[in-house]
Amino acid sequence: VVVEYHGRRYAYRIRDARAPKIARRRREEEARGEIHAPMPGLVVEILTEVGESVEAGRPLVVIEAMKMQNALPAPLSGKVTVVAVKTGTAVESGALLITVTPDEA
């Protein structure tokens, strides 16, 4: 946002006060290999199963929220250890969907 006051321009960047907390929570979830629902919605499709090896970034679950479908990717490479939801399940924001345990090197 740019504000002009007495002939001078001042540039400001608007910041969501929740941004640091949300970013920290996402980093912690990704480090644990967890995928959580980013918003309330409906599980449309599960693209994996327990025991399957997956690569980081591969879509694992599709959530529909506000008439848009969002494919949520694996936060890291490893093996799927928990699929906590079923297709057609309504989920709240923050609900655990899938857990991926990292491969041991």
C-alpha positions as CSV (number, residue, x, y, z in Angstrom):
1,V,0.0,0.0,0.0
2,V,1.3,3.4,-0.9
3,V,0.1,6.4,1.1
4,E,0.8,10.0,0.0
5,Y,0.9,12.6,2.7
6,H,1.9,16.2,2.3
7,G,3.5,15.5,-1.1
8,R,5.6,12.5,0.1
9,R,4.9,8.9,-0.6
10,Y,5.2,6.2,2.1
11,A,5.1,2.5,1.1
12,Y,3.7,-0.1,3.5
13,R,3.4,-3.8,3.3
14,I,0.2,-5.2,5.0
15,R,0.9,-8.2,7.1
16,D,-1.5,-10.7,8.6
17,A,-0.9,-10.8,12.4
18,R,-1.5,-14.5,12.3
19,A,1.2,-15.2,9.6
20,P,4.1,-16.1,11.8
21,K,2.0,-18.5,13.9
22,I,0.5,-20.2,10.8
23,A,3.9,-20.5,9.1
24,R,5.5,-22.0,12.3
25,R,2.7,-24.5,12.6
26,R,3.0,-25.5,9.0
27,R,6.8,-26.1,9.3
28,E,6.2,-28.2,12.4
29,E,3.6,-30.3,10.7
30,E,5.8,-30.8,7.6
31,A,8.7,-31.8,9.7
32,R,6.5,-34.5,11.3
33,G,5.3,-35.6,7.9
34,E,1.7,-34.7,8.7
35,I,-0.9,-33.3,6.2
36,H,-3.7,-31.3,7.9
37,A,-6.8,-29.8,6.4
38,P,-6.0,-26.2,5.6
39,M,-9.7,-25.2,5.9
40,P,-13.0,-26.9,6.5
41,G,-14.1,-29.1,3.6
42,L,-15.0,-32.5,2.2
43,V,-12.5,-35.3,1.4
44,V,-13.1,-35.9,-2.3
45,E,-10.4,-38.4,-3.1
46,I,-7.6,-40.3,-1.3
47,L,-4.7,-40.9,-3.7
48,T,-2.6,-43.3,-1.5
49,E,-2.9,-46.1,1.1
50,V,-1.1,-47.1,4.3
51,G,2.3,-48.7,3.5
52,E,2.8,-47.0,0.2
53,S,6.1,-45.2,-0.5
54,V,5.6,-41.7,-1.7
55,E,7.9,-38.9,-3.0
56,A,7.8,-35.3,-1.5
57,G,5.3,-33.2,-3.4
58,R,3.2,-36.0,-4.7
59,P,-0.6,-35.3,-4.2
60,L,-2.0,-37.6,-1.6
61,V,-5.5,-36.3,-0.8
62,V,-8.0,-34.0,-2.5
63,I,-10.1,-31.7,-0.4
64,E,-13.1,-29.7,-1.7
65,A,-13.7,-26.4,0.0
66,M,-15.7,-23.4,-1.2
67,K,-16.4,-25.2,-4.5
68,M,-12.7,-25.6,-5.2
69,Q,-10.7,-28.8,-5.1
70,N,-7.3,-28.7,-3.5
71,A,-4.7,-31.5,-3.9
72,L,-2.6,-31.7,-0.8
73,P,1.0,-33.0,-1.4
74,A,3.3,-35.2,0.6
75,P,5.5,-32.9,2.8
76,L,8.4,-35.3,2.6
77,S,9.5,-38.6,0.9
78,G,8.7,-41.7,2.9
79,K,6.1,-44.3,3.7
80,V,2.4,-43.5,4.4
81,T,1.7,-44.7,8.0
82,V,-1.7,-43.1,8.7
83,V,-4.7,-42.3,6.6
84,A,-7.1,-40.8,9.1
85,V,-10.0,-40.0,6.8
86,K,-12.2,-41.7,4.2
87,T,-13.6,-40.4,0.9
88,G,-16.7,-38.4,1.6
89,T,-15.7,-37.3,5.1
90,A,-16.3,-33.7,6.2
91,V,-13.2,-32.3,8.0
92,E,-12.6,-29.2,10.1
93,S,-9.7,-26.9,9.6
94,G,-6.5,-28.4,11.1
95,A,-7.8,-32.0,11.1
96,L,-5.1,-34.7,10.6
97,L,-5.6,-36.3,7.2
98,I,-2.4,-38.3,6.4
99,T,1.0,-39.0,8.1
100,V,4.1,-39.9,6.1
101,T,7.1,-41.3,8.0
102,P,10.5,-40.4,6.4
103,D,12.5,-43.2,4.8
104,E,15.6,-44.2,6.8
105,A,18.8,-43.6,4.9
